[in-house]
Amino acid sequence: MLQCRVGKRTGTAALNMAIDMLAEGLINEKTAVMRIEPKQLDELLYPIIDPRTEKDAHLIVKGLPAGPGAACGVLVFTAEDAVASFRAGKTCILLREETNPEDVEGMRAATGILTARGGMTSHAALVARGWGKCCIVGAGALHVDEKTRTARITGSDLVLKEGDVVTLNGTRGHVYVGSLPMMDATENPRFQQFMTMADQFRTMGVRTNADTPADARIARGFGAEGIGLVRTEHMFYGEGSDQPLFYLRKMILSNTAEERKIALNELYPFVKASLKGTLEAMEGLPVTIRLLDPPLHEFVPQGAEKQSELARALGIAPEDIQKRGEDLHESNPMMGHRGVRLGVTYPEVSEMQIRAIFECTAELMQDGKRCVPEIMVPVTCDVSELDVTRKIVDQVHAEILKQFGIADLEYKYGTMIEIPRAALLADQMAKSSDFFSFGTNDLTQLTFGFSRDDIGGFMNEYLDQKLLAADPFQTIDQDGVGQLIRMSVEKGRATKPNLKIGICGEQGGDPASVDFCYKTGLTYVSCSPFRVPIARLAAAQSAIKASMKK
């Protein structure tokens, strides 16, 4: 025997071999579950490029693999063009310098998304993963010119133009010229059999990050055991968001508390309807709802045309809107007036959301449905912030019980641990919390001092030069960020032994991060809907490996 190598096989082949060998009695169930790499499940859920042709394809640029699978289409440079292409029956790839909330409809219409800037937790990456859409971000070699509808590539004479056909491999972060043949990734009964078998060994829960009833239903179909993160602000993006976004902007532009309360009352029915649909889709399962988190300036229109349009609707001058936007501008908005700080400054904003949560839960209870909302306060750094918000929760809870004539309404109250100070003071934070959820996107950002939206300019070099072993926004940095997580778990449970602890950052769908969470004693991990099967398998394998060491 001259050589011995590990046989390469696709995810489908690995699944078939494991199930066949199990049926023939050659291996047991534990061995069968361990035979498939969690990331290979991507091939069973998404279309992929035919590997036989990809090795000879013309690779033009590399980026960060933000949304798995593959996509092929003509290049478009604006969200409007993506929508037009979709309506004309053409598949397209939306190429942007970076995306923002106003691009959402174009992102939805495109078959794939490519950006020159951004990291694994940038706007494009988060939205695409939630939808199961192929996406590559942080392709720093691209220089996008929206006006001329072209993109130059550093070190190449090639210029990409509107209408050019490209193919994306979102699993590897590779962009190719032309149309490459795809392989269908059709779901099969063997996949369901395998996942059921894996769940027999899994001891850690797996939830999903979902913002709409549709996302919740998809995730539930993939085996999610609840929602670990509902981002309430996502109801203001995309289809059907015009009216709630208008009232939100009206609230933001209010000059007095009375004006703000009027706008909040107008916004209330939309918030309640959105949350009610998601709670109903997850009936019987826990749903963690994060109170409004992003900086308010994100929702103020930036362009003159949209500012004028809003001004006409509100009956004020465009200059007033422009001035309010300038007043809201912050040097570091991700570290500014957001999260719990909005609730401290404007308690009526928190009260409106909490009332919507409790009222729709009570209505669903009257319909004979059991819902388990978990109210999560974001961006906290001290237990005093939780105590202040808790007073609003207790007050509204009592009012809803009286309004509906019910004895009790099941809920939990907790916080997102995403600031290092909160992690260091976890023993105190636990006094006012039923649960912790680690927001590892921001916790990583604040621990490293990296802007999660701007790392595309240097992260590839860090990885190529092996300055870091992996992108910390893809997999948990166990030495640094992981140390904070371990400390929080120990301190939090020292104060409250039954404290429920989870993770809702995007690393929740990364197998290495899932294994870390299992070893650290987390109750559950939460990830985007299409990564739920990956997390389920990774959690099962962690439990099997731990049992083999005993």
SULSUL-V176168 format. One record per pair of residues at least 24 apart in sequence whose ideal C-beta (glycine too) atoms are under 7 Angstrom apart, sorted by the first residue. I is the first residue (numbers start at 0). J is the second residue. Records with the same first field share a line. If there is no record, write none. Layout:
I->J / J
//
This chain:
9->42
10->39 / 40 / 41 / 42 / 43
11->42 / 43
13->39
14->43 / 189 / 190 / 193
15->189
18->189 / 192 / 193
28->196
29->200 / 543
31->196
32->196 / 197 / 200 / 539 / 540 / 543
33->540 / 543
35->536
37->510 / 533 / 536 / 537
38->510 / 533
40->532 / 533 / 536
41->67 / 68 / 170
42->184
43->184 / 186 / 190
44->184 / 529 / 532
45->131 / 184
46->181 / 182 / 183 / 184
47->181 / 182 / 184
48->166 / 168 / 179 / 181
49->179 / 180 / 181 / 182
52->179 / 180
53->168 / 179
56->175 / 179
57->175 / 176 / 177
58->173 / 175
59->152 / 155 / 157 / 174 / 175 / 176
60->138 / 140 / 141 / 152 / 174
61->138 / 172 / 173
62->135 / 136 / 137 / 138 / 172
63->118 / 119 / 135 / 136 / 137 / 172 / 455 / 470
64->135 / 169 / 170 / 171 / 172
65->119 / 123 / 124 / 127 / 128 / 134 / 135 / 136 / 169
66->124 / 127 / 128 / 132 / 133 / 134 / 169
67->169 / 170
68->133 / 169 / 170
69->133 / 166 / 167 / 168 / 169 / 181
70->110 / 111 / 133 / 167 / 169
71->164 / 166 / 178 / 179
72->110 / 111
73->162 / 163 / 164
74->159 / 161 / 162 / 163 / 165
75->161
76->145 / 148 / 161
77->105 / 145
78->102 / 104 / 105 / 106
79->105
81->105 / 108 / 109
82->108
84->108
92->165 / 167
94->143 / 150
95->143
96->143
97->121 / 123
98->122 / 123
100->236 / 297
103->236 / 237
104->237 / 238
107->237
111->167 / 169
113->138 / 167 / 174
114->138
115->139 / 141 / 143
116->453 / 455
117->452 / 455
118->451 / 452 / 454 / 455 / 458 / 472
119->470 / 472 / 473 / 505
120->440 / 451 / 472 / 505
121->451 / 452
128->505 / 527
129->208 / 214 / 527 / 528
131->528 / 529
133->167 / 169
134->169
135->167 / 169 / 172 / 174
136->455
137->454 / 455 / 458
138->174
139->455 / 456 / 459
194->222 / 532 / 535
197->535 / 536 / 539
198->535 / 539
200->539 / 542 / 543
201->535 / 538 / 539 / 542
202->542
203->516 / 517 / 521 / 523 / 524 / 538
204->522 / 523
205->523 / 524 / 531 / 534 / 535 / 538
206->501 / 523 / 525
207->525 / 526 / 527 / 528 / 531
208->503 / 525 / 526 / 527
209->277 / 528
211->277
212->276 / 277 / 280
214->528
215->277 / 280 / 281
216->280
217->528
218->528 / 531
219->280 / 281
221->528 / 531 / 532
222->531 / 532 / 535
223->528 / 531
224->284
225->281 / 284 / 285 / 286
226->281 / 286 / 287
227->287 / 436 / 501 / 503 / 523 / 525
228->287 / 289 / 503 / 525
229->277 / 286 / 287 / 288 / 289
230->289 / 292
231->270 / 288 / 289 / 290 / 291 / 352
232->291 / 292 / 293
234->269 / 270 / 273
235->298
242->269
243->269
244->298
245->312
247->298
248->298 / 299 / 309
249->313
251->295 / 298 / 299
252->313 / 320 / 323
256->347
259->345 / 347
260->347
263->347 / 348 / 351
267->351 / 355
270->351 / 352 / 355
271->355 / 358 / 359
274->355 / 356 / 359
275->359 / 362 / 363
278->359 / 360 / 363 / 370 / 372
279->363 / 368
282->368 / 369 / 370
283->369
284->371
285->371 / 373
286->371 / 372 / 373
287->373 / 375 / 436
288->356 / 372 / 373 / 374 / 375
289->375 / 377 / 415
290->342 / 349 / 352 / 375 / 376 / 377
291->341 / 348 / 352
292->337 / 338 / 377 / 378
293->337
294->329 / 332 / 335 / 336 / 337
295->327 / 336
296->324 / 327 / 328 / 329 / 332
299->323 / 324 / 327
337->378
338->377 / 378
339->376 / 377 / 378 / 379 / 384 / 388
340->378
342->388
343->384 / 387
346->391
349->388 / 391
350->391 / 395
353->391 / 392 / 395
354->395
357->395 / 396 / 399 / 408
358->399
360->408
361->399 / 403 / 405 / 408
364->405
371->409
372->410
373->410 / 411 / 413 / 434
374->410 / 412
375->413 / 414 / 415 / 436
376->414
377->415 / 417 / 438
378->417 / 418
379->414 / 421
380->418 / 420 / 421
381->424
382->427 / 428 / 430 / 431
385->414 / 428 / 431 / 432
386->431
389->431
416->442 / 487
417->441 / 442
418->445
419->445 / 446 / 483
422->483 / 486 / 487
425->486 / 487 / 490 / 491
426->490 / 491 / 493 / 494
428->491
429->491 / 494 / 495 / 498
430->494
433->499
434->498 / 499 / 500
435->487 / 491 / 498 / 500
436->501 / 502 / 503
437->484 / 502 / 504
438->503 / 504
439->475 / 480 / 502 / 504 / 506
440->472 / 504 / 505
442->480 / 483
443->471 / 472 / 476 / 480
446->479 / 480 / 483
447->471
473->506 / 509
474->506 / 509 / 511 / 512
475->506 / 512 / 515
477->515
481->515
484->519
485->519
488->519 / 520
501->525
507->534
508->533 / 534
510->537
513->537 / 538 / 541
514->541
517->541 / 542
//
